[in-house]
Amino acid sequence: MTGVTAFTLALSAWLAQSAALAQDSQPPSSQIVVSSLPHPATNVRWGRAVGVVDASVDQVMAILHDYGSYGEFIPYFHTSRVLSRRGNRALVYMQARLAKGVLNVWANMKLESRKRADGTYVVEGKMTKGNMEQMKARWEVTPLSDGRTRVVFQMIMDPDLPLPAGFITAQNEKASKKTIKALRKRLARAGRHG
């Protein structure tokens, strides 16, 4: 084995170990990292927020599986009504107020939850009918070794309006961050009453 090959293997092992440690050592609970991701069908981008909540994965999933309560805590949404449900799959009618209540948008959302082999729970929602160009949402919920939970929420809402894609993307980012904050408040409230 040459010196270059040995160095490359050692560097690769160190990088893999650092990546594993970084994944489990999360930012402080108050920090939420916000970004945007491209979507192949539109110039509007996903809003994405990542944060850690001071609750177990079971506590988080109990809230996320209560699809009918989404209108009570997810920002902008004021109505969520389960139209049909089988296990962790559901069709949910959701209504939101945008532009400080001036615009009402609605969607029938097909929601589905599954657990991946790595222990992360994924809840995905996709509009099947509504008065928007498109709406999709995705939760990724991963238990951490310290009993807390890493939560990733991303959404793309594209109201059928003549607005710049950058403006709508910024709103998706803002809504994603507010949703993580709202989940923390919901968990805190549940903890006080639980």
C-alpha positions as protocol buffer text, in pm:
chain_id: "A"
residue {
  index: 1
  type: MET
  ca { x: 0 y: 0 z: 0 }
}
residue {
  index: 2
  type: THR
  ca { x: 144 y: 332 z: -103 }
}
residue {
  index: 3
  type: GLY
  ca { x: 161 y: 633 z: 128 }
}
residue {
  index: 4
  type: VAL
  ca { x: -98 y: 816 z: -84 }
}
residue {
  index: 5
  type: THR
  ca { x: -342 y: 522 z: -68 }
}
residue {
  index: 6
  type: ALA
  ca { x: -300 y: 488 z: 310 }
}
residue {
  index: 7
  type: PHE
  ca { x: -354 y: 861 z: 354 }
}
residue {
  index: 8
  type: THR
  ca { x: -667 y: 849 z: 132 }
}
residue {
  index: 9
  type: LEU
  ca { x: -813 y: 558 z: 332 }
}
residue {
  index: 10
  type: ALA
  ca { x: -738 y: 729 z: 664 }
}
residue {
  index: 11
  type: LEU
  ca { x: -891 y: 1055 z: 541 }
}
residue {
  index: 12
  type: SER
  ca { x: -1203 y: 871 z: 417 }
}
residue {
  index: 13
  type: ALA
  ca { x: -1246 y: 694 z: 752 }
}
residue {
  index: 14
  type: TRP
  ca { x: -1205 y: 1023 z: 942 }
}
residue {
  index: 15
  type: LEU
  ca { x: -1460 y: 1199 z: 717 }
}
residue {
  index: 16
  type: ALA
  ca { x: -1711 y: 915 z: 760 }
}
residue {
  index: 17
  type: GLN
  ca { x: -1668 y: 925 z: 1140 }
}
residue {
  index: 18
  type: SER
  ca { x: -1704 y: 1305 z: 1144 }
}
residue {
  index: 19
  type: ALA
  ca { x: -2020 y: 1285 z: 935 }
}
residue {
  index: 20
  type: ALA
  ca { x: -2171 y: 1026 z: 1172 }
}
residue {
  index: 21
  type: LEU
  ca { x: -2091 y: 1241 z: 1476 }
}
residue {
  index: 22
  type: ALA
  ca { x: -2227 y: 1554 z: 1310 }
}
residue {
  index: 23
  type: GLN
  ca { x: -2553 y: 1378 z: 1230 }
}
residue {
  index: 24
  type: ASP
  ca { x: -2618 y: 1291 z: 1595 }
}
residue {
  index: 25
  type: SER
  ca { x: -2483 y: 1614 z: 1746 }
}
residue {
  index: 26
  type: GLN
  ca { x: -2762 y: 1853 z: 1665 }
}
residue {
  index: 27
  type: PRO
  ca { x: -2780 y: 2230 z: 1701 }
}
residue {
  index: 28
  type: PRO
  ca { x: -2936 y: 2377 z: 2015 }
}
residue {
  index: 29
  type: SER
  ca { x: -3310 y: 2327 z: 2044 }
}
residue {
  index: 30
  type: SER
  ca { x: -3381 y: 2689 z: 1962 }
}
residue {
  index: 31
  type: GLN
  ca { x: -3200 y: 2685 z: 1626 }
}
residue {
  index: 32
  type: ILE
  ca { x: -3393 y: 2619 z: 1304 }
}
residue {
  index: 33
  type: VAL
  ca { x: -3200 y: 2593 z: 977 }
}
residue {
  index: 34
  type: VAL
  ca { x: -3399 y: 2714 z: 677 }
}
residue {
  index: 35
  type: SER
  ca { x: -3326 y: 2658 z: 308 }
}
residue {
  index: 36
  type: SER
  ca { x: -3498 y: 2600 z: -23 }
}
residue {
  index: 37
  type: LEU
  ca { x: -3484 y: 2306 z: -263 }
}
residue {
  index: 38
  type: PRO
  ca { x: -3563 y: 2295 z: -635 }
}
residue {
  index: 39
  type: HIS
  ca { x: -3878 y: 2133 z: -766 }
}
residue {
  index: 40
  type: PRO
  ca { x: -3862 y: 1984 z: -1117 }
}
residue {
  index: 41
  type: ALA
  ca { x: -4208 y: 2101 z: -1226 }
}
residue {
  index: 42
  type: THR
  ca { x: -4189 y: 2471 z: -1133 }
}
residue {
  index: 43
  type: ASN
  ca { x: -3961 y: 2767 z: -1066 }
}
residue {
  index: 44
  type: VAL
  ca { x: -4113 y: 2788 z: -717 }
}
residue {
  index: 45
  type: ARG
  ca { x: -3889 y: 2605 z: -469 }
}
residue {
  index: 46
  type: TRP
  ca { x: -3962 y: 2394 z: -163 }
}
residue {
  index: 47
  type: GLY
  ca { x: -3923 y: 2570 z: 171 }
}
residue {
  index: 48
  type: ARG
  ca { x: -3730 y: 2346 z: 411 }
}
residue {
  index: 49
  type: ALA
  ca { x: -3671 y: 2380 z: 785 }
}
residue {
  index: 50
  type: VAL
  ca { x: -3469 y: 2156 z: 1018 }
}
residue {
  index: 51
  type: GLY
  ca { x: -3480 y: 2171 z: 1394 }
}
residue {
  index: 52
  type: VAL
  ca { x: -3463 y: 1964 z: 1710 }
}
residue {
  index: 53
  type: VAL
  ca { x: -3760 y: 1932 z: 1943 }
}
residue {
  index: 54
  type: ASP
  ca { x: -3741 y: 1845 z: 2313 }
}
residue {
  index: 55
  type: ALA
  ca { x: -3975 y: 1549 z: 2283 }
}
residue {
  index: 56
  type: SER
  ca { x: -3959 y: 1181 z: 2198 }
}
residue {
  index: 57
  type: VAL
  ca { x: -4029 y: 1055 z: 1848 }
}
residue {
  index: 58
  type: ASP
  ca { x: -4350 y: 891 z: 1979 }
}
residue {
  index: 59
  type: GLN
  ca { x: -4476 y: 1226 z: 2111 }
}
residue {
  index: 60
  type: VAL
  ca { x: -4400 y: 1396 z: 1779 }
}
residue {
  index: 61
  type: MET
  ca { x: -4565 y: 1123 z: 1573 }
}
residue {
  index: 62
  type: ALA
  ca { x: -4877 y: 1127 z: 1790 }
}
residue {
  index: 63
  type: ILE
  ca { x: -4927 y: 1489 z: 1686 }
}
residue {
  index: 64
  type: LEU
  ca { x: -4837 y: 1434 z: 1321 }
}
residue {
  index: 65
  type: HIS
  ca { x: -5073 y: 1136 z: 1291 }
}
residue {
  index: 66
  type: ASP
  ca { x: -5361 y: 1349 z: 1424 }
}
residue {
  index: 67
  type: TYR
  ca { x: -5432 y: 1485 z: 1077 }
}
residue {
  index: 68
  type: GLY
  ca { x: -5757 y: 1649 z: 1183 }
}
residue {
  index: 69
  type: SER
  ca { x: -5570 y: 1880 z: 1423 }
}
residue {
  index: 70
  type: TYR
  ca { x: -5333 y: 2029 z: 1163 }
}
residue {
  index: 71
  type: GLY
  ca { x: -5559 y: 2333 z: 1128 }
}
residue {
  index: 72
  type: GLU
  ca { x: -5515 y: 2402 z: 1501 }
}
residue {
  index: 73
  type: PHE
  ca { x: -5138 y: 2447 z: 1497 }
}
residue {
  index: 74
  type: ILE
  ca { x: -4987 y: 2467 z: 1147 }
}
residue {
  index: 75
  type: PRO
  ca { x: -4941 y: 2834 z: 1053 }
}
residue {
  index: 76
  type: TYR
  ca { x: -5180 y: 2985 z: 798 }
}
residue {
  index: 77
  type: PHE
  ca { x: -5411 y: 2683 z: 810 }
}
residue {
  index: 78
  type: HIS
  ca { x: -5737 y: 2724 z: 993 }
}
residue {
  index: 79
  type: THR
  ca { x: -5926 y: 2413 z: 881 }
}
residue {
  index: 80
  type: SER
  ca { x: -5826 y: 2048 z: 856 }
}
residue {
  index: 81
  type: ARG
  ca { x: -6095 y: 1785 z: 830 }
}
residue {
  index: 82
  type: VAL
  ca { x: -6034 y: 1414 z: 772 }
}
residue {
  index: 83
  type: LEU
  ca { x: -6253 y: 1299 z: 482 }
}
residue {
  index: 84
  type: SER
  ca { x: -6143 y: 934 z: 492 }
}
residue {
  index: 85
  type: ARG
  ca { x: -5879 y: 734 z: 674 }
}
residue {
  index: 86
  type: ARG
  ca { x: -5727 y: 389 z: 676 }
}
residue {
  index: 87
  type: GLY
  ca { x: -5443 y: 343 z: 925 }
}
residue {
  index: 88
  type: ASN
  ca { x: -5186 y: 616 z: 867 }
}
residue {
  index: 89
  type: ARG
  ca { x: -5325 y: 705 z: 524 }
}
residue {
  index: 90
  type: ALA
  ca { x: -5587 y: 973 z: 496 }
}
residue {
  index: 91
  type: LEU
  ca { x: -5757 y: 1219 z: 267 }
}
residue {
  index: 92
  type: VAL
  ca { x: -5775 y: 1553 z: 447 }
}
residue {
  index: 93
  type: TYR
  ca { x: -5948 y: 1875 z: 345 }
}
residue {
  index: 94
  type: MET
  ca { x: -5729 y: 2172 z: 440 }
}
residue {
  index: 95
  type: GLN
  ca { x: -5794 y: 2544 z: 410 }
}
residue {
  index: 96
  type: ALA
  ca { x: -5546 y: 2827 z: 460 }
}
residue {
  index: 97
  type: ARG
  ca { x: -5556 y: 3205 z: 473 }
}
residue {
  index: 98
  type: LEU
  ca { x: -5276 y: 3385 z: 292 }
}
residue {
  index: 99
  type: ALA
  ca { x: -5186 y: 3751 z: 243 }
}
residue {
  index: 100
  type: LYS
  ca { x: -5303 y: 3846 z: 594 }
}
residue {
  index: 101
  type: GLY
  ca { x: -5638 y: 3672 z: 547 }
}
residue {
  index: 102
  type: VAL
  ca { x: -5723 y: 3824 z: 209 }
}
residue {
  index: 103
  type: LEU
  ca { x: -5681 y: 3502 z: 11 }
}
residue {
  index: 104
  type: ASN
  ca { x: -5834 y: 3166 z: 101 }
}
residue {
  index: 105
  type: VAL
  ca { x: -5681 y: 2855 z: -55 }
}
residue {
  index: 106
  type: TRP
  ca { x: -5791 y: 2497 z: -9 }
}
residue {
  index: 107
  type: ALA
  ca { x: -5677 y: 2148 z: -99 }
}
residue {
  index: 108
  type: ASN
  ca { x: -5775 y: 1788 z: -54 }
}
residue {
  index: 109
  type: MET
  ca { x: -5447 y: 1637 z: 63 }
}
residue {
  index: 110
  type: LYS
  ca { x: -5358 y: 1270 z: 43 }
}
residue {
  index: 111
  type: LEU
  ca { x: -5144 y: 1204 z: 354 }
}
residue {
  index: 112
  type: GLU
  ca { x: -4941 y: 892 z: 415 }
}
residue {
  index: 113
  type: SER
  ca { x: -4700 y: 790 z: 691 }
}
residue {
  index: 114
  type: ARG
  ca { x: -4430 y: 524 z: 690 }
}
residue {
  index: 115
  type: LYS
  ca { x: -4122 y: 424 z: 887 }
}
residue {
  index: 116
  type: ARG
  ca { x: -3795 y: 377 z: 702 }
}
residue {
  index: 117
  type: ALA
  ca { x: -3543 y: 104 z: 781 }
}
residue {
  index: 118
  type: ASP
  ca { x: -3312 y: 365 z: 943 }
}
residue {
  index: 119
  type: GLY
  ca { x: -3579 y: 450 z: 1205 }
}
residue {
  index: 120
  type: THR
  ca { x: -3689 y: 780 z: 1048 }
}
residue {
  index: 121
  type: TYR
  ca { x: -4061 y: 837 z: 1012 }
}
residue {
  index: 122
  type: VAL
  ca { x: -4180 y: 1008 z: 694 }
}
residue {
  index: 123
  type: VAL
  ca { x: -4520 y: 1175 z: 652 }
}
residue {
  index: 124
  type: GLU
  ca { x: -4594 y: 1296 z: 300 }
}
residue {
  index: 125
  type: GLY
  ca { x: -4886 y: 1496 z: 172 }
}
residue {
  index: 126
  type: LYS
  ca { x: -4985 y: 1574 z: -185 }
}
residue {
  index: 127
  type: MET
  ca { x: -5275 y: 1780 z: -318 }
}
residue {
  index: 128
  type: THR
  ca { x: -5526 y: 1577 z: -517 }
}
residue {
  index: 129
  type: LYS
  ca { x: -5769 y: 1863 z: -571 }
}
residue {
  index: 130
  type: GLY
  ca { x: -5771 y: 2232 z: -481 }
}
residue {
  index: 131
  type: ASN
  ca { x: -5756 y: 2592 z: -597 }
}
residue {
  index: 132
  type: MET
  ca { x: -5375 y: 2610 z: -611 }
}
residue {
  index: 133
  type: GLU
  ca { x: -5124 y: 2521 z: -878 }
}
residue {
  index: 134
  type: GLN
  ca { x: -4977 y: 2266 z: -639 }
}
residue {
  index: 135
  type: MET
  ca { x: -4923 y: 2184 z: -274 }
}
residue {
  index: 136
  type: LYS
  ca { x: -4700 y: 1919 z: -121 }
}
residue {
  index: 137
  type: ALA
  ca { x: -4557 y: 1870 z: 226 }
}
residue {
  index: 138
  type: ARG
  ca { x: -4312 y: 1627 z: 385 }
}
residue {
  index: 139
  type: TRP
  ca { x: -4209 y: 1557 z: 746 }
}
residue {
  index: 140
  type: GLU
  ca { x: -3900 y: 1354 z: 838 }
}
residue {
  index: 141
  type: VAL
  ca { x: -3884 y: 1265 z: 1206 }
}
residue {
  index: 142
  type: THR
  ca { x: -3571 y: 1099 z: 1346 }
}
residue {
  index: 143
  type: PRO
  ca { x: -3510 y: 994 z: 1709 }
}
residue {
  index: 144
  type: LEU
  ca { x: -3180 y: 1114 z: 1861 }
}
residue {
  index: 145
  type: SER
  ca { x: -2972 y: 930 z: 2117 }
}
residue {
  index: 146
  type: ASP
  ca { x: -3046 y: 1192 z: 2387 }
}
residue {
  index: 147
  type: GLY
  ca { x: -3425 y: 1137 z: 2370 }
}
residue {
  index: 148
  type: ARG
  ca { x: -3493 y: 1444 z: 2160 }
}
residue {
  index: 149
  type: THR
  ca { x: -3613 y: 1434 z: 1799 }
}
residue {
  index: 150
  type: ARG
  ca { x: -3478 y: 1586 z: 1479 }
}
residue {
  index: 151
  type: VAL
  ca { x: -3760 y: 1719 z: 1261 }
}
residue {
  index: 152
  type: VAL
  ca { x: -3736 y: 1819 z: 897 }
}
residue {
  index: 153
  type: PHE
  ca { x: -4037 y: 1989 z: 741 }
}
residue {
  index: 154
  type: GLN
  ca { x: -4055 y: 2094 z: 381 }
}
residue {
  index: 155
  type: MET
  ca { x: -4343 y: 2229 z: 180 }
}
residue {
  index: 156
  type: ILE
  ca { x: -4422 y: 2376 z: -155 }
}
residue {
  index: 157
  type: MET
  ca { x: -4738 y: 2578 z: -191 }
}
residue {
  index: 158
  type: ASP
  ca { x: -4792 y: 2750 z: -524 }
}
residue {
  index: 159
  type: PRO
  ca { x: -5113 y: 2954 z: -530 }
}
residue {
  index: 160
  type: ASP
  ca { x: -5231 y: 3016 z: -884 }
}
residue {
  index: 161
  type: LEU
  ca { x: -5140 y: 3387 z: -872 }
}
residue {
  index: 162
  type: PRO
  ca { x: -4925 y: 3615 z: -1091 }
}
residue {
  index: 163
  type: LEU
  ca { x: -4650 y: 3650 z: -830 }
}
residue {
  index: 164
  type: PRO
  ca { x: -4274 y: 3610 z: -877 }
}
residue {
  index: 165
  type: ALA
  ca { x: -4145 y: 3259 z: -805 }
}
residue {
  index: 166
  type: GLY
  ca { x: -3885 y: 3405 z: -566 }
}
residue {
  index: 167
  type: PHE
  ca { x: -4156 y: 3569 z: -356 }
}
residue {
  index: 168
  type: ILE
  ca { x: -4357 y: 3246 z: -329 }
}
residue {
  index: 169
  type: THR
  ca { x: -4041 y: 3050 z: -246 }
}
residue {
  index: 170
  type: ALA
  ca { x: -3960 y: 3296 z: 34 }
}
residue {
  index: 171
  type: GLN
  ca { x: -4312 y: 3242 z: 172 }
}
residue {
  index: 172
  type: ASN
  ca { x: -4261 y: 2863 z: 161 }
}
residue {
  index: 173
  type: GLU
  ca { x: -3935 y: 2903 z: 357 }
}
residue {
  index: 174
  type: LYS
  ca { x: -4102 y: 3128 z: 613 }
}
residue {
  index: 175
  type: ALA
  ca { x: -4397 y: 2888 z: 652 }
}
residue {
  index: 176
  type: SER
  ca { x: -4162 y: 2591 z: 699 }
}
residue {
  index: 177
  type: LYS
  ca { x: -3978 y: 2764 z: 982 }
}
residue {
  index: 178
  type: LYS
  ca { x: -4303 y: 2873 z: 1146 }
}
residue {
  index: 179
  type: THR
  ca { x: -4429 y: 2515 z: 1126 }
}
residue {
  index: 180
  type: ILE
  ca { x: -4132 y: 2380 z: 1326 }
}
residue {
  index: 181
  type: LYS
  ca { x: -4188 y: 2655 z: 1586 }
}
residue {
  index: 182
  type: ALA
  ca { x: -4559 y: 2571 z: 1598 }
}
residue {
  index: 183
  type: LEU
  ca { x: -4482 y: 2201 z: 1648 }
}
residue {
  index: 184
  type: ARG
  ca { x: -4259 y: 2290 z: 1944 }
}
residue {
  index: 185
  type: LYS
  ca { x: -4540 y: 2494 z: 2101 }
}
residue {
  index: 186
  type: ARG
  ca { x: -4789 y: 2213 z: 2042 }
}
residue {
  index: 187
  type: LEU
  ca { x: -4554 y: 1963 z: 2208 }
}
residue {
  index: 188
  type: ALA
  ca { x: -4496 y: 2196 z: 2503 }
}
residue {
  index: 189
  type: ARG
  ca { x: -4872 y: 2236 z: 2547 }
}
residue {
  index: 190
  type: ALA
  ca { x: -4925 y: 1860 z: 2525 }
}
residue {
  index: 191
  type: GLY
  ca { x: -4650 y: 1808 z: 2784 }
}
residue {
  index: 192
  type: ARG
  ca { x: -4818 y: 2045 z: 3028 }
}
residue {
  index: 193
  type: HIS
  ca { x: -5153 y: 1869 z: 2991 }
}
residue {
  index: 194
  type: GLY
  ca { x: -5018 y: 1514 z: 2954 }
}
